[in-house]
Amino acid sequence: MPELRKDPITERWVIIATERARRPMDAGFESERKPQGLCPFCPGHENLTPPEILAFRDGAPANQPGWKLRVIPNKFPALRVEGDLVSEGVGLYDKMTGIGAHEVIIETPEHNLRLSQYTEHGIELLLRAYRERMRDLKRDIRLKYTLVFKNEGSAAGATQPHSHSQLIALPIVPKNVMEELHGSSTYYDYKHRCVYCDIVRQELKDGERLVIENPDYVAIAPFASRHPFEVWILPRRHEACFEETRDDQCGFLAKIFSQTIRRLEKALDHLSYNMTLHTTPFGEGPLPYYHWHMEITTRLTKVAGFERGTGFYINPTPPEEAAAFLRGIKL
């Protein structure tokens, strides 16, 4: 059973997951790229994965070919759904059982298709899968937060070449999210406005860091970008919880997500990136000061000793230049 351990100085939690040591790691990544006919995510190999939790398919039976997207439990989970959530002290330290969920969203049946090559309908199905899984996990009172993320490329941590996303639901709210909540709450207490809404308004007005926009969403290069060509996607209007996204909004979100990734891939050769979906913790309702958003961070620079030691990032590309370059790309 995995467990969570708390650093008593920084109050940051760490997952100790010994089962993860058994998963295929980067050393096997290149060999997995070679055609072997054994990719567990390809149609016809459903028996190589745990039974699906959710699937979009055209009438085909569960756990059989004929699907457009599948969601399965991770075979080497960082956290497990089964068991009781138990917290205990170990001297001055705190730990709890590793209760949670770790799922894999197999985004497409096509083995070599990258996200930038998906149709907008394919991306819309992906976003709906994120939403549906978050809605379902929200019913589990043991869980406090769910992070959806995608690692694209070996430099970004991907060890399986067949395109997929992951979802990890946690029994605690991560420290990074707590810092976002604290900062946005402090801003709201002072100005009585959501800081994310103010960011959207300013970026639409100035246009310097605006990448693209549509009636419901904006894509921007954030003012204090940590990475070259970092892009955030945010709703134009205040929305705190991603899982409350309406069906009629998913098409606009799919369009701007697709166009953003395609622009990044045209701009940058051999692009590796991480996408993370930030949303309100479960049980906190539609907060007036927090705004869900997607963060897309490229792996063009290395996070090394200075960054890890200080929390500062060194970004050689001003976000204004990155946004202008991305805006100028013809799709």
Summary of the structure (lengths in Angstrom):
residues: 331
radius of gyration: 20.0
end to end distance: 47.6
largest distance: 60.0
contacts: 983
relative contact order: 0.13
helix: 33%
strand: 23%
